[in-house]
Amino acid sequence: MGNKNVPEVRFSEFSEEWEVNKLGDLLLEYNEIVFGDNYPIATSSRKGLYLQKEYFDGERSGINKSLKFSLVPENYITYRHMSDDSTFHFNKNNMGEPILVSKEYPVFTTNNKANDEFILKILNHSPKFASFSHMQKKGGTRVRLYFKVLKTYRLLIPSKEEQSKIGFLFVQLDKLISKNQQELAILKQTKQGFLQKMFPQAGETVPEVRFSGFFEEWKKNIVKNLCAISTGKSNTQDKIEEGTYPFFVRSATIEKSDKYLYDEEAVLTVGDGVGTGKVFHYINGKYDIHQRVYRMYDFNEELSAKFFYHWFASNFYKRVQAMTAKTSVDSVRLNMIADMIIIMPSIEEQNKIASVLDNIDKYISLKEQELEALKQTKQAFLQKMFV
C-alpha cells in the first residue's frame, strides 16, 4: 500500500486510513496512593513487572512498608518515569491481583477509544515513540518522562475493532514465546539434573544413576594425560594462509565458528574477556585460535571427546570461578585445565552417557531455534502492522 497512513500488513476486513490522535485522548490516569502493607510491592523493569522479593532475591533492603505507594489495579499499566538512556518500558499488571509501585510511577489504562495491548506495543516498540522519548532529554544524566508529557505524544491509530485484533494477535504471540521460554528452561533444568545424577558427586566413585550392566567404580585421571591442550596466536589480526583456516576463533566469536568444516573434533574454552570459562564442543570445526582460547583435542582411547565435553562443561566454569575468586587472576591459564582431575568410567559407559546428554542438547537447540523464530516473527509483525 502506498498510503503512509496505513500499515504494510493488516487484517483483510480493514481498509480505512489510520487517524492521528493525541495519546492523552486515549488514556485514563489512575491516582490512588496507599500504604505499603496493603498489597505486594513490585518493581517495573524493562523485562516486566516483578515482585520486589523476587526481583531482588529477597525483600529489598530499606523498603519501608509504612511508606506510601501507587496502587496498580489488575490490567492497568505503569512505568518507571526516569531512564539513563531515554528508553522507557511500559508494563501491564497481569499478576492476578493489585500491586504497588513507587508513588512516582504513573499508572493508567486506556479509555473506550483504544485497546490497551495495542497501545502497549506502540509505547514499547515504536521507533517514533523512541524518538519522542529521546527528545525529553533536557540535560543531566537522567531522562524524565512524566505522564503529562506522555499524553502529548501524537500517534496514528485505526478503529477500536482493528486495534483489538492487532492487540489480541500480539497477546497470543507473547503467550507462545513465554510458553517456549518456560519449556526451554525446563529442558535446561532437566539436563542439569542428569549432569548431577549421571556423574559422581564430590568424594564419590560412582554416580547416583547409571545404565544397567555397569558396576565398576569410576577411575581418576588427569586431563593432560588424556588429550592434547593448546592455545593459538597472540594477535587476532595475524594473516592466515588463504584456504587453510577461514575463521579465526577468539572469545568474541567462538560461538559462531562451527559452520566451517575440517576433519577434527575438539573442545574449546574461552580464556579471557567475555565468557571466560565457557566451554564449546566442535565437531568438524575448521578454525585457527587466539592465544586465549584453549583447545583440547587428540583424545586417547580411554576418553570419549563427547563425554569429556559434558564433564568439562559442567565442571570447568565452576573451577574458574573458584580459582579467580581467590587470586587476582581474571583469565584462564593452561595449567588450570591440564591439572584438572577427571573421574570417568569405561569408554562404553562414557558413550552411553554422552549420547543421552547429546540428545538433550539437540532438544535444547531445537527449542532455542523455535523461540528465536517466534521472536523474529513478532518483530516482523511489529514492523509491518503499525504505522
C-alpha positions as CSV (number, residue, x, y, z in Angstrom):
1,M,0.0,0.0,0.0
2,G,1.3,3.4,-1.0
3,N,-0.5,5.5,1.6
4,K,1.7,6.3,4.6
5,N,-1.4,6.3,6.9
6,V,-1.9,2.5,6.7
7,P,0.3,-0.4,7.7
8,E,2.0,-2.7,5.2
9,V,0.2,-5.7,6.7
10,R,-3.3,-5.7,8.1
11,F,-6.4,-7.9,8.6
12,S,-8.3,-8.2,5.3
13,E,-11.6,-6.7,6.6
14,F,-10.0,-3.3,7.3
15,S,-9.1,-0.7,4.7
16,E,-9.7,2.7,6.3
17,E,-6.8,5.1,6.9
18,W,-5.4,5.3,10.4
19,E,-6.0,8.7,12.1
20,V,-3.9,10.9,14.2
21,N,-4.7,11.1,17.9
22,K,-3.1,12.6,20.9
23,L,-2.2,9.9,23.5
24,G,-3.9,11.9,26.2
25,D,-7.2,11.5,24.5
26,L,-6.9,7.7,24.7
27,L,-5.7,7.2,28.3
28,L,-7.2,7.3,31.7
29,E,-4.8,8.2,34.5
30,Y,-5.3,6.4,37.9
31,N,-4.2,8.0,41.1
32,E,-4.6,6.0,44.3
33,I,-1.8,6.3,46.9
34,V,-1.9,3.7,49.6
35,F,0.4,2.4,52.4
36,G,2.9,-0.4,51.6
37,D,1.3,-3.0,53.9
38,N,-1.9,-3.3,51.8
39,Y,-0.6,-5.1,48.7
40,P,2.6,-6.7,47.3
41,I,5.3,-4.2,46.3
42,A,6.6,-4.6,42.8
43,T,9.3,-3.3,40.5
44,S,8.6,-2.1,37.0
45,S,11.6,-3.1,34.8
46,R,12.4,-3.4,31.2
47,K,11.8,-7.2,31.5
48,G,8.4,-6.8,33.1
49,L,6.8,-6.4,36.4
50,Y,8.3,-8.3,39.3
51,L,7.5,-8.6,43.0
52,Q,10.4,-7.0,44.7
53,K,11.1,-10.0,46.9
54,E,11.7,-12.0,43.6
55,Y,13.4,-9.3,41.6
56,F,16.0,-8.6,44.4
57,D,16.1,-12.3,45.6
58,G,14.6,-11.4,48.9
59,E,13.0,-8.2,50.2
60,R,15.0,-5.2,49.1
61,S,16.9,-3.6,52.0
62,G,15.5,-0.3,53.1
63,I,11.9,-0.9,51.9
64,N,9.6,0.6,54.4
65,K,6.1,-0.7,54.2
66,S,4.8,2.3,56.2
67,L,5.6,4.5,53.2
68,K,3.0,5.3,50.5
69,F,2.9,3.7,47.1
70,S,1.0,4.0,43.8
71,L,-1.7,1.3,43.5
72,V,-1.7,-0.6,40.2
73,P,-5.1,-2.4,39.7
74,E,-5.2,-5.6,37.6
75,N,-4.7,-4.9,33.9
76,Y,-3.6,-1.4,34.5
77,I,-0.3,-0.1,33.0
78,T,2.7,1.5,34.8
79,Y,6.3,2.5,34.0
80,R,9.4,3.9,35.6
81,H,9.4,7.6,34.7
82,M,13.2,8.0,34.7
83,S,15.7,6.5,32.4
84,D,19.5,6.7,32.0
85,D,19.4,6.2,28.2
86,S,16.0,7.7,27.1
87,T,14.4,4.2,26.9
88,F,11.2,3.6,28.8
89,H,9.3,0.3,29.2
90,F,5.6,0.1,30.0
91,N,4.3,-2.9,31.9
92,K,0.7,-4.2,32.3
93,N,-0.2,-5.7,35.7
94,N,-1.1,-9.4,34.8
95,M,-0.2,-10.7,38.3
96,G,-3.8,-11.5,39.1
97,E,-4.0,-9.0,42.0
98,P,-3.4,-5.3,42.6
99,I,0.2,-4.4,43.3
100,L,2.2,-1.4,44.5
101,V,4.9,0.6,42.8
102,S,6.8,3.7,43.6
103,K,4.4,6.6,44.1
104,E,6.5,8.5,41.4
105,Y,5.5,5.9,38.8
106,P,2.4,6.9,36.6
107,V,-0.5,4.4,36.5
108,F,-3.0,4.4,33.7
109,T,-5.3,2.4,31.4
110,T,-7.0,3.1,28.1
111,N,-10.5,4.6,27.6
112,N,-13.1,3.2,25.2
113,K,-11.3,4.6,22.1
114,A,-8.3,2.4,22.5
115,N,-7.1,-1.2,23.1
116,D,-4.6,-1.4,25.9
117,E,-2.5,-4.1,24.2
118,F,-2.3,-2.2,21.0
119,I,-1.2,1.0,22.9
120,L,1.4,-1.1,24.8
121,K,3.0,-2.3,21.6
122,I,3.3,1.2,20.3
123,L,4.8,2.5,23.5
124,N,7.3,-0.3,23.8
125,H,8.3,-0.9,20.2
126,S,7.6,2.1,18.0
127,P,10.7,3.8,16.7
128,K,8.7,7.1,16.5
129,F,7.9,6.8,20.2
130,A,11.5,6.0,21.0
131,S,12.5,9.3,19.2
132,F,9.8,11.2,21.2
133,S,11.3,9.7,24.4
134,H,14.8,10.7,23.4
135,M,13.6,14.3,22.9
136,Q,12.8,14.5,26.6
137,K,16.4,14.7,27.5
138,K,16.9,18.2,28.9
139,G,20.4,17.8,30.3
140,G,21.8,15.9,33.2
141,T,22.3,12.2,33.4
142,R,18.7,11.0,33.5
143,V,15.7,11.5,31.2
144,R,12.3,12.0,32.7
145,L,9.0,11.2,31.0
146,Y,6.2,12.5,33.2
147,F,2.6,11.4,32.4
148,K,1.6,14.9,31.4
149,V,4.4,14.8,28.7
150,L,3.4,11.3,27.7
151,K,-0.1,12.5,27.0
152,T,1.2,15.0,24.4
153,Y,2.5,12.2,22.1
154,R,0.7,12.0,18.8
155,L,0.2,8.7,17.0
156,L,-1.7,7.1,14.2
157,I,-4.4,4.5,15.2
158,P,-7.1,2.5,13.4
159,S,-10.6,1.7,14.6
160,K,-11.1,0.2,18.0
161,E,-12.0,-3.1,16.4
162,E,-8.8,-3.2,14.4
163,Q,-6.7,-2.3,17.4
164,S,-8.3,-5.1,19.3
165,K,-7.5,-7.7,16.7
166,I,-3.9,-6.5,16.5
167,G,-3.6,-6.4,20.3
168,F,-5.0,-10.0,20.5
169,L,-2.6,-11.3,17.9
170,F,0.4,-10.0,19.9
171,V,-1.0,-11.4,23.2
172,Q,-1.1,-14.8,21.6
173,L,2.4,-14.4,20.2
174,D,3.6,-13.3,23.7
175,K,2.0,-16.3,25.2
176,L,3.7,-18.6,22.7
177,I,7.0,-17.0,23.4
178,S,6.5,-17.3,27.1
179,K,5.5,-21.0,26.8
180,N,8.6,-21.7,24.7
181,Q,10.8,-19.9,27.2
182,Q,9.4,-22.0,30.0
183,E,9.9,-25.2,28.1
184,L,13.4,-24.2,27.3
185,A,14.1,-23.5,31.0
186,I,12.7,-27.0,31.9
187,L,14.9,-28.6,29.3
188,K,18.0,-26.9,30.7
189,Q,16.9,-27.9,34.3
190,T,16.4,-31.5,33.1
191,K,20.0,-31.5,31.7
192,Q,21.3,-30.1,34.9
193,G,19.5,-32.9,36.8
194,F,21.1,-35.5,34.5
195,L,24.5,-34.0,35.0
196,Q,24.2,-34.2,38.8
197,K,22.9,-37.7,38.8
198,M,25.0,-39.3,36.0
199,F,28.3,-38.0,37.2
200,P,29.7,-38.9,40.7
201,Q,29.5,-36.1,43.3
202,A,32.5,-34.9,45.3
203,G,34.1,-37.8,47.2
204,E,32.1,-40.5,45.3
205,T,33.3,-43.0,42.8
206,V,30.0,-44.0,41.2
207,P,27.1,-41.8,40.1
208,E,23.6,-42.0,41.6
209,V,22.1,-43.0,38.2
210,R,23.7,-45.3,35.6
211,F,22.9,-47.7,32.8
212,S,22.2,-51.3,33.6
213,G,25.2,-53.6,33.2
214,F,27.8,-51.2,34.5
215,F,29.0,-51.8,38.1
216,E,32.7,-50.8,38.2
217,E,33.9,-47.8,40.1
218,W,34.9,-44.8,38.0
219,K,38.7,-44.1,37.8
220,K,40.6,-40.9,38.4
221,N,43.0,-39.4,35.9
222,I,44.5,-36.0,35.0
223,V,43.3,-34.1,31.9
224,K,46.8,-33.6,30.5
225,N,47.3,-37.4,30.4
226,L,44.2,-37.9,28.2
227,C,44.3,-35.3,25.5
228,A,46.5,-32.6,23.9
229,I,45.9,-29.0,25.0
230,S,47.0,-25.9,23.1
231,T,46.4,-22.2,22.5
232,G,46.8,-20.2,19.3
233,K,48.2,-17.0,18.1
234,S,48.5,-13.8,20.2
235,N,47.2,-11.4,17.5
236,T,43.7,-11.9,16.1
237,Q,44.8,-9.8,13.1
238,D,47.6,-12.2,12.0
239,K,47.2,-13.2,8.4
240,I,46.2,-16.8,7.8
241,E,47.1,-18.6,4.7
242,E,44.2,-18.4,2.3
243,G,42.0,-21.5,2.3
244,T,43.6,-23.0,5.4
245,Y,41.6,-21.6,8.2
246,P,38.7,-19.5,7.1
247,F,37.7,-18.5,10.6
248,F,39.8,-17.2,13.5
249,V,38.4,-18.2,16.8
250,R,38.6,-15.7,19.7
251,S,36.4,-15.2,22.8
252,A,34.1,-12.8,21.0
253,T,33.4,-15.2,18.0
254,I,33.8,-18.6,19.5
255,E,30.1,-19.5,19.4
256,K,29.9,-18.8,15.7
257,S,32.8,-20.8,14.4
258,D,31.2,-24.2,13.9
259,K,30.0,-23.6,10.4
260,Y,33.4,-24.3,8.9
261,L,34.4,-27.9,8.1
262,Y,37.5,-29.9,8.8
263,D,38.3,-33.4,9.9
264,E,38.8,-32.8,13.6
265,E,36.9,-33.0,16.9
266,A,37.8,-30.6,19.7
267,V,36.6,-28.9,22.9
268,L,37.3,-25.2,23.2
269,T,37.1,-22.8,26.2
270,V,37.3,-19.1,26.4
271,G,40.5,-18.0,28.2
272,D,39.7,-14.3,28.9
273,G,37.3,-11.5,28.2
274,V,33.6,-12.1,27.5
275,G,32.6,-15.6,28.5
276,T,35.7,-16.6,30.4
277,G,35.5,-20.3,31.4
278,K,32.6,-21.1,29.0
279,V,33.0,-24.4,27.1
280,F,32.1,-25.3,23.5
281,H,32.2,-28.6,21.6
282,Y,33.3,-28.6,17.9
283,I,32.8,-31.5,15.6
284,N,34.3,-30.9,12.1
285,G,35.2,-27.4,13.0
286,K,37.9,-25.8,10.8
287,Y,39.5,-22.9,12.6
288,D,42.6,-21.3,14.0
289,I,42.5,-20.0,17.5
290,H,43.6,-17.0,19.5
291,Q,46.2,-17.1,22.3
292,R,43.5,-17.0,25.0
293,V,41.3,-19.7,23.5
294,Y,42.2,-23.2,24.7
295,R,41.7,-26.3,22.6
296,M,41.5,-29.9,23.9
297,Y,41.9,-32.4,21.1
298,D,43.6,-35.7,20.1
299,F,41.8,-37.6,22.9
300,N,43.3,-41.0,23.7
301,E,41.4,-44.4,23.6
302,E,40.4,-44.1,27.3
303,L,38.4,-40.9,26.8
304,S,35.4,-40.0,24.6
305,A,35.6,-36.4,23.4
306,K,31.8,-36.0,23.8
307,F,31.9,-37.4,27.3
308,F,34.8,-35.1,28.1
309,Y,32.9,-32.1,26.7
310,H,29.9,-32.7,29.0
311,W,32.1,-33.4,32.0
312,F,34.3,-30.4,31.3
313,A,31.4,-28.1,30.6
314,S,29.7,-28.9,33.9
315,N,32.9,-28.6,36.0
316,F,35.3,-26.1,34.4
317,Y,33.4,-22.9,34.7
318,K,32.9,-23.5,38.5
319,R,36.6,-24.2,38.7
320,V,37.5,-20.9,37.0
321,Q,35.1,-19.0,39.3
322,A,36.6,-20.6,42.4
323,M,40.2,-20.0,41.4
324,T,39.8,-16.5,40.2
325,A,37.9,-15.6,43.3
326,K,41.0,-16.4,45.4
327,T,43.5,-14.6,43.3
328,S,43.9,-11.6,41.1
329,V,43.9,-13.8,38.0
330,D,40.9,-12.9,35.8
331,S,41.7,-15.3,32.9
332,V,42.4,-18.9,32.3
333,R,45.9,-20.4,32.5
334,L,46.8,-23.7,30.7
335,N,47.6,-25.5,34.0
336,M,44.0,-24.7,35.2
337,I,42.9,-27.2,32.5
338,A,45.8,-29.5,32.4
339,D,45.9,-30.3,36.1
340,M,42.2,-31.0,36.5
341,I,41.4,-34.4,38.0
342,I,38.7,-36.2,36.0
343,I,36.8,-39.2,37.2
344,M,35.5,-41.4,34.4
345,P,34.0,-44.9,33.6
346,S,34.8,-47.3,30.8
347,I,34.6,-45.9,27.3
348,E,31.4,-47.9,26.7
349,E,29.6,-46.2,29.6
350,Q,31.1,-42.8,28.6
351,N,29.5,-43.2,25.1
352,K,26.1,-44.0,26.6
353,I,26.2,-41.0,28.9
354,A,27.3,-38.7,26.2
355,S,24.5,-40.0,23.9
356,V,21.8,-39.1,26.5
357,L,23.3,-35.6,27.1
358,D,23.8,-35.0,23.3
359,N,20.1,-35.8,22.7
360,I,19.1,-33.3,25.4
361,D,21.3,-30.7,23.8
362,K,19.6,-31.3,20.5
363,Y,16.2,-30.7,22.1
364,I,17.6,-27.6,23.7
365,S,19.0,-26.4,20.4
366,L,15.7,-27.0,18.6
367,K,13.7,-25.2,21.3
368,E,16.1,-22.3,21.1
369,Q,15.6,-22.1,17.3
370,E,11.8,-22.2,17.7
371,L,12.0,-19.5,20.3
372,E,14.2,-17.3,18.1
373,A,11.8,-17.9,15.1
374,L,8.9,-16.8,17.2
375,K,10.7,-13.6,18.4
376,Q,11.7,-12.8,14.8
377,T,8.0,-13.4,13.7
378,K,6.9,-11.0,16.4
379,Q,9.5,-8.4,15.3
380,A,8.4,-8.7,11.7
381,F,4.7,-8.1,12.7
382,L,5.7,-5.1,14.8
383,Q,7.4,-3.6,11.8
384,K,4.6,-4.3,9.3
385,M,1.4,-4.0,11.3
386,F,1.9,-0.5,12.8
387,V,2.2,2.9,11.1
